Amino acid sequence: MIIIAGLGNPGREYENTRHNVGFEVVDALARKIGATAFGKEGKALVAKGIIAGEKVLLVKPQTYMNLSGEAIRPLLDFYKLDPEESLIVISDDIDLPVGHIRIRQGGSAGGHNGLKNIILHTGTEKFPRLRLGVGQKPDGYDLADYVLGHFSGEEKTLMEEKFGEAADAVALMIEEDVSLAMNRYNTKKEKKPKKTDENTDSTAP
């Protein structure tokens, strides 16, 4: 069994905000695999399904973002699961452009309070995670106001597509492996054009 936890904040006022893209990806994955309806289990909403013959729990913590680990740790304990082998976390990332996907095998929280709390409660950084870019905070914006704000019309259209793509990526992490999903779905960085003799100014300092 694998727990797939999408991070976000509960409550109607937080729906469709940048900070709740984890919930959106989990919802997209639930539709994709025909999971059961979400029901309350401990401090989370949980749906059940199967991916490539593997039982999965789709989890939306209801503790608010900063306490996500308080919802996930009891589920790991109840089902006797090792987070390093049986946990995938989906979160937003303000350091990635809107809609960019970045999958990693593990690593630090990178300043994300939801990931930080999960690491605190599980005692490990070695669990796969998918981060979905929501764009950098514009100058002059308060960070909390930004991540709790809504996407623009153009961004919303893009993100609707990316929620499905991220769900496909998570499914591939289970169907095949994390490395293959990384190679297929991690957004490639644009390469800067190489300088040539024609465009190099030899008089530049």
C-alpha positions as CSV (number, residue, x, y, z in Angstrom):
1,M,0.0,0.0,0.0
2,I,1.1,3.5,-0.8
3,I,-0.1,6.8,0.7
4,I,-0.3,9.6,-1.8
5,A,-0.8,12.8,0.2
6,G,-1.7,16.1,-1.6
7,L,-1.1,19.1,0.7
8,G,-3.5,22.0,1.1
9,N,-5.8,23.8,3.6
10,P,-9.4,22.6,4.3
11,G,-12.3,24.9,4.0
12,R,-14.2,26.6,1.1
13,E,-12.3,29.8,1.5
14,Y,-9.0,28.0,0.5
15,E,-10.4,26.2,-2.6
16,N,-8.6,26.8,-5.9
17,T,-5.8,28.8,-4.2
18,R,-2.1,28.4,-5.1
19,H,-1.4,26.6,-1.8
20,N,-4.0,23.9,-2.5
21,V,-2.7,22.5,-5.7
22,G,-1.8,19.3,-3.8
23,F,-5.5,18.7,-3.2
24,E,-6.3,19.4,-6.8
25,V,-3.8,16.8,-8.1
26,V,-5.1,14.2,-5.6
27,D,-8.7,14.9,-6.8
28,A,-7.5,14.5,-10.5
29,L,-5.8,11.2,-9.6
30,A,-8.9,10.0,-7.8
31,R,-11.0,10.6,-11.0
32,K,-8.3,8.9,-13.1
33,I,-8.2,5.7,-11.2
34,G,-11.9,5.6,-10.2
35,A,-11.1,5.8,-6.4
36,T,-13.7,5.5,-3.7
37,A,-15.4,8.7,-2.4
38,F,-13.3,10.7,0.1
39,G,-14.3,10.0,3.7
40,K,-12.9,11.1,7.1
41,E,-10.1,9.0,8.5
42,G,-8.3,10.5,11.5
43,K,-7.2,14.0,10.6
44,A,-7.6,13.5,6.8
45,L,-10.0,12.9,4.0
46,V,-9.1,9.6,2.5
47,A,-10.1,7.8,-0.7
48,K,-8.9,4.3,-1.8
49,G,-8.0,2.9,-5.2
50,I,-5.5,0.7,-7.1
51,I,-2.7,1.7,-9.4
52,A,-0.9,-1.0,-11.3
53,G,-2.1,-3.6,-8.8
54,E,-0.9,-1.6,-5.8
55,K,-3.4,-0.4,-3.2
56,V,-3.2,3.4,-2.7
57,L,-4.6,5.8,-0.1
58,L,-5.3,9.2,-1.6
59,V,-5.0,11.6,1.4
60,K,-5.9,15.3,1.9
61,P,-4.8,16.4,5.4
62,Q,-7.4,18.5,7.2
63,T,-5.0,19.9,9.8
64,Y,-4.1,23.0,7.7
65,M,-0.8,23.1,5.8
66,N,1.6,23.7,8.6
67,L,0.5,20.6,10.5
68,S,0.3,18.1,7.6
69,G,2.5,15.6,9.4
70,E,-0.1,15.3,12.2
71,A,-2.5,13.8,9.6
72,I,-0.1,11.6,7.7
73,R,1.9,10.0,10.5
74,P,-1.1,8.3,12.2
75,L,-2.1,6.8,8.8
76,L,1.5,5.5,8.3
77,D,1.4,3.9,11.8
78,F,-2.1,2.5,11.4
79,Y,-1.3,0.7,8.1
80,K,2.2,-0.1,9.3
81,L,3.9,1.7,6.4
82,D,7.5,2.9,6.1
83,P,7.4,6.5,4.8
84,E,10.6,6.0,2.8
85,E,8.9,3.2,0.8
86,S,5.2,4.0,1.0
87,L,4.7,7.7,0.9
88,I,4.4,10.2,-2.0
89,V,3.7,13.9,-1.2
90,I,2.4,16.5,-3.6
91,S,2.8,20.2,-2.8
92,D,3.0,23.7,-4.3
93,D,6.2,25.4,-5.0
94,I,6.7,29.2,-5.4
95,D,10.2,28.7,-6.7
96,L,8.9,27.0,-9.9
97,P,7.1,28.8,-12.7
98,V,3.4,28.3,-12.9
99,G,2.6,24.7,-14.1
100,H,6.2,23.4,-13.9
101,I,6.5,19.9,-12.4
102,R,9.5,18.8,-10.4
103,I,9.7,15.3,-9.0
104,R,12.5,14.3,-6.5
105,Q,13.4,11.1,-4.7
106,G,13.8,13.0,-1.4
107,G,15.5,16.1,0.1
108,S,14.9,19.0,2.4
109,A,11.6,20.9,2.9
110,G,13.0,23.8,0.8
111,G,11.2,26.3,3.1
112,H,7.8,24.6,2.6
113,N,6.0,24.4,6.0
114,G,3.9,21.4,5.0
115,L,6.9,19.3,3.9
116,K,8.8,20.5,7.0
117,N,6.1,19.2,9.3
118,I,5.9,15.9,7.5
119,I,9.7,15.5,7.8
120,L,9.4,16.4,11.5
121,H,6.7,13.7,12.2
122,T,8.1,10.9,10.0
123,G,11.7,11.5,11.0
124,T,13.0,11.3,7.4
125,E,13.5,13.4,4.3
126,K,13.7,10.2,2.1
127,F,10.3,10.1,0.6
128,P,9.4,11.0,-3.0
129,R,7.6,14.2,-3.7
130,L,6.1,16.0,-6.6
131,R,6.2,19.8,-6.6
132,L,3.9,21.8,-8.8
133,G,5.0,25.4,-9.6
134,V,2.7,28.2,-8.7
135,G,5.1,31.0,-9.6
136,Q,7.2,33.4,-7.6
137,K,5.7,36.0,-5.4
138,P,5.6,39.4,-7.1
139,D,7.6,42.2,-5.4
140,G,5.6,44.0,-2.7
141,Y,3.3,41.0,-2.1
142,D,3.0,39.3,1.3
143,L,3.9,35.7,0.9
144,A,0.9,34.4,2.8
145,D,-1.5,36.5,0.8
146,Y,0.2,35.3,-2.4
147,V,0.0,31.6,-1.8
148,L,-3.5,31.9,-0.4
149,G,-4.6,33.8,-3.5
150,H,-6.2,32.5,-6.7
151,F,-4.7,32.0,-10.1
152,S,-5.4,34.4,-12.9
153,G,-7.7,33.3,-15.7
154,E,-4.8,32.3,-18.0
155,E,-3.0,30.6,-15.2
156,K,-6.1,28.7,-14.1
157,T,-6.6,27.3,-17.6
158,L,-3.0,26.1,-17.6
159,M,-3.2,24.6,-14.2
160,E,-6.3,22.6,-15.0
161,E,-4.2,20.8,-17.6
162,K,-1.3,20.5,-15.2
163,F,-3.3,18.9,-12.5
164,G,-4.1,16.0,-14.8
165,E,-0.5,15.8,-16.0
166,A,0.8,15.7,-12.4
167,A,-1.7,13.0,-11.6
168,D,-0.3,11.0,-14.6
169,A,3.2,11.5,-13.2
170,V,2.3,10.2,-9.8
171,A,0.7,7.2,-11.3
172,L,3.9,6.5,-13.3
173,M,5.9,6.8,-10.1
174,I,4.0,3.7,-8.9
175,E,3.5,1.9,-12.2
176,E,7.2,2.1,-13.1
177,D,9.5,4.0,-10.8
178,V,10.4,7.5,-9.6
179,S,13.4,8.0,-11.9
180,L,11.3,7.3,-15.1
181,A,8.7,9.8,-13.9
182,M,11.4,12.3,-13.3
183,N,12.8,11.9,-16.7
184,R,9.4,12.2,-18.4
185,Y,7.7,14.9,-16.4
186,N,10.3,17.2,-14.8
187,T,10.1,20.4,-16.7
188,K,13.4,21.0,-18.6
189,K,15.1,24.2,-18.0
190,E,15.4,26.4,-21.1
191,K,19.0,26.4,-22.4
192,K,20.6,29.8,-23.0
193,P,21.9,30.3,-26.5
194,K,25.6,29.7,-26.8
195,K,27.7,32.7,-27.8
196,T,29.3,32.5,-31.2
197,D,32.0,34.5,-32.9
198,E,29.3,36.4,-34.8
199,N,27.6,37.7,-31.6
200,T,30.6,38.0,-29.3
201,D,31.7,41.6,-28.8
202,S,35.5,41.4,-28.3
203,T,35.5,44.9,-26.9
204,A,33.2,44.1,-24.0
205,P,34.9,44.3,-20.6
